[in-house]
Amino acid sequence: MSSCEFGSQFPLWIQTQKDVSVLDLSNATISGGFPIWLHRMSLSHLDLSSNKISGNLPTNVAEKMPRLTTLLLGDNLLNGQLPNSLCKLEALEVMDLSRNKLYGEIPRCWRDTQWFVVINLSDNKLSGTIPHSVGHLSYLKRLHLDKNNLTGELPVALRYCKELELLDLGENNFAGSIPTWIGENLSSLRILNLQKNMLNGSIPPQLCQLRKLQNLNLANNNLREGIPRCFRKLIGMVMEKVPGPISEQAVAPSASEPAVTPSTSEPTATPSASEPVVTPSISETPAYAPKPEDDDTNWNREKVRQVTKGVDLEYTKMQLKLLDILDLS
């Protein structure tokens, strides 16, 4: 029933249904608070995205809907804090709460018994640091935390999310240096967005170990020095040109260049300021993720926005597989 215009209220006949496992009322012009009658339906898939639902999320959402595997509430008017009961939804694989008015800190109670594949909390008003308990989510493939007010350094615990394909932390207030463990531990990364933060220091050559990387954005930080020469080893990309103030010699092949080897050292902050590195940016489009076993067939559902020479272009992931770009303008 997606895109059906029901008016501002949920239809009464829906509220009386039972034994419903999938409910899609996205883009249905519905307003009002989060419906308390949903627990009668035995839902596994709930999509109420792109409406005008307001108010707080229920604090007992795990008790009311314990079978949920997909929760899509993006592009609404939800406010308040994220309830800790989200950590108790052990069947949940996809959670999209993007483009709301949620505030406060991200819950710190995530556990290794959870099956999250996608978490999208982008474009809210969340603050504080990324909790270390996120490192327990070993099945996580896509983490969208962009466009919030998050602070601190990137937590080392993220290195345990070894299945990550997309890490979007852009447009926050993260500080410190770019961690070496991103390149050493997150070998499945295809998209890395760290734009518009307060990161400093140099670009670690360990990023060159990300052989599957297709989209890298480090723009508008306080990074210094040039581009590591080993960036030519990013075989997931095709780089046609390096325009702008950064010297082309910074990425030119060199026979004497030392090989990049994994490091066991932890990241440290090195305060400095210099030219930003400008690369493609990630759009705010919510992520609709499949289960792990059919992930590759649905990768094209997400979108990537790329700004090249002032032209704003948007590609689906299917197009991105054919158009691998590193823009260092």
N, C-alpha and C positions, 0 to 999 in steps of 0.2 A: 504493500500500500504506500510505497514511497512516492512522494510528490503529489499525493492526493490532498486537496485543500479541504480539511475538515472544519475550518473555522478556528476559533481560538481555544476550543475545548476538545478534550478527548471524547470520541463518540461513546455514548453510554453502552452500546452493545459490545464494544471492545472490553469495557471494564468488567463485564460479567463472564468473560471467557475463562476457561480453565484448561489445563493440559496443553498450553501453547508453548512450544519450544523456541520459535523464531518470531520476533516481532520487529518489523521495519516500518516506522512511521517518520522517516526522515523527510525533511523539506515539506512538511505538511501544515505549515502556518499555525502550529499549536503553541499556545502560551500558558502561563501559569506555573505552579510549582511542580517539583518532581512527583510523579504519581505514586501514591502509597499502596495502590491496589495491585501493583505489578507482581508482588510476591505470590499471588494466587495462580500464576500461569506456569510455573516450573520452567522459566526461561533459561535457554543456553545462549541465545543471540538476541541482543537488544540494540536497536539503532534508532535513536531519537535525534540524530544530528540535524543541524540546519533548521532549527525551530527558534522559538523565543521562550524556552523553558528557563525559569528563574529560581532563585532561592538556593538553599544549601543541598548538597548531596546527603542522603540519609546516613546517619552514623552507624546504623546496623545493616548496611547493604549486604554484607557477607552472610548474615543470618537470614535475610529475606530472599536473597537470590544466590544461593550457594553453588548452583550448577552453571553459572555464567562462564562462557568461554570467550565471548565477544561483547564489549561494552563500548558503544559509540555515541558519545554525547557532545561531540565537537560542534562549534559554531552555535552556541546558545548564549544565555545570559546568567549562567550559574555563577554563584559567588560563595563566599565563605572559604573555609579551609578544607583540605583533603582529609577525609576521615581515615583513621588508622585501620578501620575494618577492611579497607582495600587490600591490606596485606594478608587478610585471611581468605581471600578469594583464590583458593589453590587451583581451581580449574581454569582461571582466566588466562587467556593467551594474548588478546588484543584489547588494549584500553586507550581510547582516544577521548581526551577531555580538553582538546585544544580550542583556542579562540573563545574563551569564556572570561570570567572576571574572578577567577580563583586566586586566593592570596595565602600568605603564610608559608610555612616550610613544607618541603616534601617529606612524607612520613619516613621514619627511620626504622621501620619494622619489617622490611622485606626479608624473605626467607628462602632457603634453598629448596623448599618443597613446592615453590611456585613455578608455573610453566610459561611465564610471559615471553612472547615473541616480539611484541611491539608495545612500547609505551610512548604516547604522544601527549605531552603537557605544554606544548608550545603556545605562545601568545596568550599568557595569563599575567598575573602579578605575583608570581611565586618568588620568595626571597630565601635567604640563608644559603647553606652549602648543599652540594649533592651528598646524600647520606652514604656512608661506607657500606651499608647493608645492600645497596644496589649490586655490589659485587657478588652477591649470592645468586643473582638471576643469570644462571649459566646458559640458558637457552635464548637469551635476549638477542635479537637481530637488529632492531631499529629503535633508537632512543632519540626522541625529539624533545629537547628542553629549551629550544631557542625562544627569543623574545620574552624573557622574564627579567627578574632582578636578582639573579643568582650571583653569589660572590665566592671568594676563596680560591684556592688552587684546584686544579682538576684532580679528583681523588684517585689515589693509587689503586683503590679497590676495583676501579673500572677495568683494570687489566685482566681481571678474572672473567670478564664477559667476552670470552674468546670467539663467540659466534657473531659478534657485532659486524654488520654490513653497513650500517648508517649510524653515524654519531653526529648529531646536530646540536651544538652548544652555542650557536651564534647569538649575537645581540643580547649579551648579559654583561656582568661586571667581573668576570673571572680574571685573576691576576696570576703572577708567577710566570715561569717559563713553560714552553710546550714540552710535555713529558716525553722522555725517550721510550717509555714503555708502550706508547701508542704504536710505534713502528715495530717494537720487539714482540708484542703480545697480541695485537689485534690484526692478525694477518688476513682476515676475511673482509676488512674494510673496503667498501667501494666508494663511499661518500664520507668526507670529513669536513665539517663546517665549524670553524672557530672564529669567524669574522666578528668585528665590532665588539671586542672585549678589551682588556687592559693587559694582555699577555706581553711579556718582554723577553729579552735575550735573543738568541739566534735560532734559526730553524734547525732542528736536530737532524743530522744525516740519517738517523735511524728511520725517518719517514720513508726513505728510499727502499726499505724492506717491504713496503706495502705494495706488492706486485699486482694486486687486484684493484688498486685505487683508480677511480675514474673521475672523481670530482673533488678538488681540494680548494678550500677557501680559508685563507689566513688574513684577509683584508682588514684594514683599519684596526691594527693593534700597534704596539710599540716595539716591533721587531727590528733588529739591527743586522748589519752585515748583509751578505748577498744570499743567493739561492745556492744550496749545496750542489756541487758538480754531479753528484750521483743521481740527481733527479732524472737524468736521461735513462736510468734503470727502471723507471716507473713504466713498465711495459703495458699497463692497462690504459695508458694515455697515448695520444698522438699530439705532440707539441709542434705547432707550425711556426710560431714566431714569439719572440720575447721583446715586445715594444716597451717604451717608457724609460724611466731613469735608471733601471737596473741593467748593468752591463751584460751583454750576451756572453761574455767570457765566463760569467759566473756559472753558466750551465753548459758550457762547451765541453765536448769529450776531451779527456786527458789520459794519455797512456800511463802517466805516472800517478794517477789518482789511486789512493789506497782503497782497498775493498772495505765495505761497511760490514762490521761484524756485530752481533748482538752484545749488548752491555747489561750488566746486572746492577748498575748504579741506579739510585732513585733520582727523580728530577729535583733540581734546586732552582730557585728564582735568581735571575741575574738582572737587576734593574738597569734599564737603558731605554733609549728612544731613537727611532730611525724611520726609514721609509716603510710604509705598509706593503705587504704582498697582496696583490689583487687577483682573485680567481673567481670562478663561478660561485653563485650563492644558491642556497636551498630555499625553496618556496615554503609558504605556510600551509600548503596543501596537506590535509590529514593523511596518515598512513593507514591503509586498509590491508592488513597482512593476512596471509593464509597460514595454515598450519605448516610446521617445518617440512613435512614430507612433500608438499606441493608448492614450496616457496618460489622456485624459479619461474613457474608458469604465471605467477601473479605479480612479479617484480615490476611490471609495467604500469601498475595502478598508481604508484607514487609519481610525483613530478619533481623536476628540478628546474629552477629558474637560473638562467645564465645571463649576466650583463657583460656584453662585449662591445667596447668602444661606444658606450652610451646606448646601445640597442638592447632592449629587454626581451629575451627569448625564453620560451618555456618548452621543455621537452618531457615526454613521458619516459619512464625507465626503459621501455622497449626501444625508443629512439636513442636513448643514451647508450645502450649497448652497442649501437652502431656509430655513435658520435662521441668518442672519448676525447676530452679536451682538458688541457691545463693552460689557463690564461694567467700570465704573470705580468699583466700590464701595470 
